[in-house]
Amino acid sequence: MTGQLTFQSPHAKVDICPMTEADLDDVMRVVNASFTAPWSRSWLLGALQNRDDCVFLVSKLQGVEAQPIVGVVVYSFVIDQAHVMNIAVDPDYRGQQIGDALLLALIADSNARGGTQVTLEVRTSNTAAIGLYRKHNFDVIGTRSNYYKDGEDAYIMMK
Ligand SMILES: CC(C)(COP(=O)(O)OP(=O)(O)OC[C@H]1O[C@@H](n2cnc3c(N)ncnc32)[C@H](O)[C@@H]1OP(=O)(O)O)[C@@H](O)C(=O)NCCC(=O)NCCS
C-alpha cells in the first residue's frame, strides 16, 4: 500500500488507499460518528502533512461513482513496529467486513515495510474492536489503568 497502490478486499466491497487532504471532511465525518473524543480536524490535517512516521488509509465504497469514504485506519510505523492509532468505520456500514479489510490492509502495508509486530490500545469495554483484533490473532499482553480521559482502562494488544 505504499505509494498509490490500492488494496482490494476479498470480502468487503471497498477499495483501500492512502488518505489525501481531499478526504479530510469525509474522514472527520467517520471519526466524529465513532468516538466520544475524536481527533480534531486541525490535528488530523497537521498529522497528515507532517507525521512521516504515520500511515493513513481510507476505505472507499466500490461500485459507487463518487466512492464515499466509509472507514479509516491510521498507524505509526517505527523501525519494524506498527502501532494502530485509530480505526473506525461509518456506523451505517459496520458489520460488512470493512473494519476487517482495513486491519488486513494495515497488516499488509506494515509487512511490506518490514514490520514484525502490530500493537494497539483498546478500551476494555470495546467488544466490537476486541472481537476484530482477536479474529486477527492479537493477544492481550497487558492493561493500562486509567488510560482514557474518562478513566477507562485499556488493554494492550499485540500480534
Ligand atoms: C471496531 C470497528 C472498526 C469494526 O468495524 P466493522 O466494519 O463493523 O467490523 P467488521 O464487519 O469488519 O467485523 C470484523 C470482525 O470484527 C468482530 N466484530 C465486529 N463487530 C463486532 C461486535 N459488535 N461484537 C463482537 N465482535 C465484532 C468480529 O470478529 C467480526 O468478524 P466476523 O464478522 O467474521 O464475526 C467498528 O465497530 C467501529 O468503527 N467502532 C467504533 C470505533 C472504534 O471503537 N474503533 C476501535 C478503536 S481501538
The ligand as an ORCA input file, in Angstrom:
! r2SCAN-3c Opt
* xyz 0 1
  C     -14.379     -1.761     15.582
  C     -14.926     -1.431     14.197
  C     -13.859     -0.689     13.417
  C     -15.288     -2.749     13.482
  O     -15.655     -2.430     12.137
  P     -16.732     -3.293     11.316
  O     -16.570     -2.930      9.903
  O     -18.096     -3.127     11.897
  O     -16.256     -4.771     11.607
  P     -16.331     -6.000     10.578
  O     -17.677     -6.083      9.972
  O     -15.190     -5.899      9.640
  O     -16.119     -7.239     11.551
  C     -14.881     -7.939     11.584
  C     -14.816     -8.756     12.851
  O     -14.830     -7.895     13.998
  C     -15.560     -8.535     15.051
  N     -16.739     -7.727     15.365
  C     -17.268     -6.716     14.627
  N     -18.333     -6.183     15.267
  C     -18.459     -6.871     16.409
  C     -19.359     -6.778     17.508
  N     -20.355     -5.854     17.531
  N     -19.206     -7.621     18.558
  C     -18.198     -8.532     18.551
  N     -17.304     -8.672     17.538
  C     -17.447     -7.849     16.491
  C     -15.956     -9.896     14.537
  O     -14.920    -10.807     14.858
  C     -16.001     -9.684     13.037
  O     -15.738    -10.842     12.297
  P     -16.954    -11.773     11.789
  O     -17.877    -10.879     11.015
  O     -16.270    -12.786     10.930
  O     -17.593    -12.321     13.030
  C     -16.243     -0.582     14.303
  O     -17.105     -1.197     15.212
  C     -16.019      0.849     14.747
  O     -15.742      1.739     13.938
  N     -16.157      1.110     16.059
  C     -16.019      2.499     16.591
  C     -14.586      2.962     16.585
  C     -13.724      2.083     17.473
  O     -14.096      1.724     18.577
  N     -12.512      1.781     16.986
  C     -11.548      0.953     17.689
  C     -10.582      1.793     18.451
  S      -9.394      0.789     19.325
*
